[in-house]
Amino acid sequence: MEGVMRRASWREVVKTVLFGMIGVRRKADHERARVHPAQVVVAAIVFAVLFILAIRTVVHFVTN
């Protein structure tokens, strides 16, 4: 059953997306990744929204 890939855990998906966002992911990690594209897309959207909300919150506190 070499062709069957198991789904990556959420921890692996989070690690992949966060390291990818800051650009420090190693080639060996990329080759071993078992994440599905849908998992990466969902996690990236969630983190992008959280990042935008964090920036808005900081700006709100600084300007008030």
Secondary structure, DSSP 8 states (H G I E B T S, - for coil): -TT------HHHHHHHHHHHHHT---HHHHHH----HHHHHHHHHHHHHHHHHHHHHHHHHHH-
